[in-house]
């Protein structure tokens, strides 16, 4: 079982911190929004749609097209659908290709990288390659191209062939990619327990009590996203079988859950957050509406988080082990004038040291 770490923070709306959420999380793969049922809220949120591309490339082909800018007219993000046993890679919107290679592959590639500083996992090395032309010398670029070709050849020898990738960006790609549309899935629940917003945002003198109450609401949001029977007002489960209790105080009402799933552009992620924030802040003072927004990053990406300074200055991103059972989730609870967030990351992630 993996060990998760959680960081809780809060503030008043409007907040500039929320404007940076999408840009700092480049590989969002799922968004869940939960709110007390409202036709207006549902109409506004369910109108938001996006798309991404799916195609097959060798890494050499991808590197060439991405370097020339033919994959996207603007910021490009790309990552493979499945990982190679020897490692994985991603291209983040800054225009950086980050390879995460096993010890054996790293030695074969011959490029300089950083060894991941974690114990209890496979030895891995991260290699950062800027895609923009004229950043590297001709000699360095040549070594990078040779290394990438070497990985392609190793994959071909094992019968793996081209990478199946997903990417966001519009450009002149040959052959044309398959476009996958990401549309919202809407689910409605009747007669469920909904926390009263004040339970989260009351001014607690005891920080431990505040974090405990906030954690209860984050747990409720997760249960709502799962459509858990435990939230039903008429649930009569044996207390010896299920120990979950809804946050107190709560009220009984109807709940709506909107979900988007797929590779998403950062601008779309921000539009979902901005729409949710606009809806809840438009409620009159004292209104008991709240919106829960949960953002799931792709755990197999070699880059999961980019600091604000890293976005502007191309600094190194926090090292992490890409793995399918990893965790990187942000849950936001919004009321008409406040927000609180719970960030949860798994082990082998250096974001918080």
N, C-alpha and C positions, 0 to 999 in steps of 0.2 A: 504494500500500500504506500502510495507516495505521500510525502509530507508537504502540505501547502502552507504558504505564508500569506497573511492578510494585512492590508493597510487600510485604515478607515480615516476619512477626512470629510469635512463639511464646510459650508459657507453660505453666503447670501446670493440671491439672484438679483440682477444679472451678474455673471461671473466670467472673467476673461479666461479662467482655467478651463472652463468647459469648451471654449473655442479651439483649444489645442488637442482635444481628445482624439479626433479622427486622424490628424496628421502624425501624431506620435505612435499610433497603432496601425501600421501599414497593411497588415494582412488579416483583416477582419473576415471571418467566414460565416458568422451568424449574429443576428440581432433579434432580441426578444423585447417587445414592449407590452406591458400589462397595465391596465387602468380600469377604474370603475366604468361600467358600460355607458357610452355616450355616442349617439349617432354622429355628432359633429366631430368628436375625436377620431372615431373609426373612419369616417369619410376622408378626413385630412391625411391620416397616416396611411391608409390603404391605397391612396392615390400615388404613393411614392414607389417607383419601380426603377430598376437598373439592369445592367447586363455585363457579361464578361465574355472573353474569348477562350476557346479551347483549340489546341493544335498540337502537332507533333514536330519536334525539331531535334537534331543533335545539338549538343551544347555549343559546338563550333558554329553551327548555322544561326542559333539564337544570339550568340555573342556578336557575330558579324552584323546581323540585322539590327540588333539593339544599339550597337556602336554607331551605325550609320543613321539611326533615328527613324528607320522605316517601320518599326513596330508600333510606334506611337508618336503622334504630333505633339503631345504634351508629356507629363510625367508617366512613366511606365512602371508597373509592378508585375512580377511574374514569379511563379514557383511551380515545381513539378506536382503532379497528382499523387504519385507514390515515390517513396525514397529508394535510392539505390542502396544495396547492402553496404557499400563502401562510403556512403555519404549522401549529402543533398546540397542544395543551393537555392538562392532566391535573388531576384533583382528588386531592390526597393525604390521608391519614387525619387530618391536623390540621384539615381543613375549609378548605383553601386551593385556589382555582382559579388555576393558573399558565398564562398564555397565552405562547406563544413565536411572535412575529409577524415577518414580513418587514418591511423598511423601508417598503414601499408600504402594507401593511396597517396597520402601526403608525401611520403618518401619518393614515390614514383613521379609525382608532378614536378617536384623540384622548385616550388615557389616558396617564398617566405611568408609565414603566417604566425598565428598565436595559438599555443596549446591551451585547450580549455582547462581551467584550474580545478576541476571537480574530481572527487574520489568516489569510488563505487560504481563507475560507469565506464563504458568503452573510451579509450583514448581517442580524442578528436582534436582537429586543428582547424581554426577559422582563417580563411584567406580572403582579403578584401581587394577587389579589382574595380577601379573606376572605369565606367564605360565611355565617358566622353573622350573625344579625340584630343590629341596633343597634351594630355595631362601627363602621360608616361613617355619616356624616351622610346625611340624606335626599338632599341635592344630589349628593353623591359617588355614592351608590347609583344615583341616576337616570342619571348619566353612564355608569356601568358597564353598566347595562341597555341604554342606547341604543347603546353601542359593541358589545355582544354581538349586538344585533339587526342592526346594520350588517353584521357579519360573516356572519350568517345570510342577509341579503339579497344580499350579494356571491356567496355560494355558490349561492343560488337562480338568480341571473343566469347563472352558468356551468353550470347544470344538475346541480350536485352534490347538492342536496337535503339531507336529514337526515344526521347523523353516525351511522355504525354504531359502537357503543361496547361495551366490556366494563366491568363494574363488580362490586364486591364489597360486599354490604350487603343486608339484608332490610328491606323497607318496603312501603308501600301505593302501588305504581307503577301508573299507567294510561297505556297498556295494560300488562298483566303481561309481564314479560320472559321470554325463553327461557333456561331454566336449563341450563348445561353442566356436566356432572360431570367431575371430574379424578380419574382412577383411576391407580394405579401400573402401569407396564409393566415386567415382570420378564424379564431376559435372563440366561442362564447360559453360562459359558465353561469349557471343560475343558482342563486342562494348560496353564496360562499362567504366566508369570513374575510373582511377587508380591514387592515389596520387603520386606525385613526391617525392622520399625519402627525399630530402632536406627540405621539409615542416616540417618534424618531428624533424630532427636533426640539424637544423640551430642553431647557437649559439645566443640565445635570451638574451638580457640584462634584459628583464622583465620576471621574473619567472611566473607571472600570464598569460602572453601571450604565453609562452612556454607550460604551462599545458593546456591552451585552445586549442592550435594547436594539441598537442598530443591527447587530448580527441576527437578531430574531426576525427583523423585517427583511434582511437580505435572504434569510432562509425561506421566509414566506414567499418572496419573489421567485426563488428557485422552484419551490413547490408549485406555484401558480403556472410557471412555464411548463412544468411536467403534467399539468392537469390533475394534480394529486387529489384523490378522494378525501384525504384528511382535511381539506379545506372546506368541504361541504358542510353546511349548517346542520344537516340531518345525519351526519356521519355518526355511527354508533359502534365504532371499532372497540374491541376489547383493549383496555388500557395496558394490559400485560403484554399485548402483542405489538402495539404501536404506541410509542411514548411521545410522539410529536404533539405539541400544543400550540395553537395559534397565538400570535402576540396579543397582549391585553393593554389597553382596550381595543376592541375591534367591533365592527358593525357587520350586519348581514346585507349583502347586495349582489348585484350581477357584475360579472367581470368579463373583460374582453382581452384577448391575447393576440397580438399581431407579430408574425415571425417572417424574417427574410433570411434565406440561406444560400450561400454561394460566395465566390470571390467578389469583393465590392470595392469600388473606387472610393477614395477617402472623401471626396466631395459628397458622395451619396451618404456615407456614414454620418458626416456632419449635418446633412440635410435632415436626416431622421432625428438626430439630437436637437437640432434647432427647432424643428416642427413640434416635437414633444415639449420642449421648454416654452415655446410660444403659446401652446394650448393651455398648459397648466398655469402659466403666469397671467393669462387673461381671465382666470377665474376670480370672482370677487373675494376680497379679504374675508377670512373665516370659512370659506368653502372647504369641504372636507375631501376634495379631490387630490389625488396623488398619481404620479406616473412612475412606474418602474421600468428602467431601460437597462438591459443586460447585453454587453458586447463581448463576443467570444472571438479571440484571435486564433489563427491556425497554429496548433502546437507543433507542426512539423516544419515550420519556417525557421531558417537559420537566423533570421532577424525578426524579433517580435515587438520590439519597442525602440523608438528613436527619441532621444531627449530633444527638448526645444533647441538647445544650443547645437546639438548634432545635426538638426535639420538645416541650420544656417551655415555651419562651419565644417560639415562633412566629418565630424568626429566619429571615432569608433563607437559602435553600438554595444550594449551590454552582452557579454558572452552567454550562450545558453546551449543546452543539448536539445536538438530537434527530436521529437518522438511523438508517436501517435497518441500515447496516453498522457501527454503533458497537459499542463493547465496554464491558461492566461486569460483571466476573465475580469471584466470591470462591470460592477452593478451600480447604477445610479438611481437614487430615489429623489424625485422632484416634487415639490409642492409649489404653491403660487409665489413664494418668496424665498425658498431655501432649497439647498441640495445637500445630499450626503452620498459619499461613494465608498464602495468596498472593492479594493483591488486584490485579486487572489492569484498567486503564481505558484507553480510547483517547484520541486527541488531541481538542482542543477541549472539555476538561473541566477546570474550575477547582477540583476537589476538593482537589488538593494544590498549588495555586498555578499 
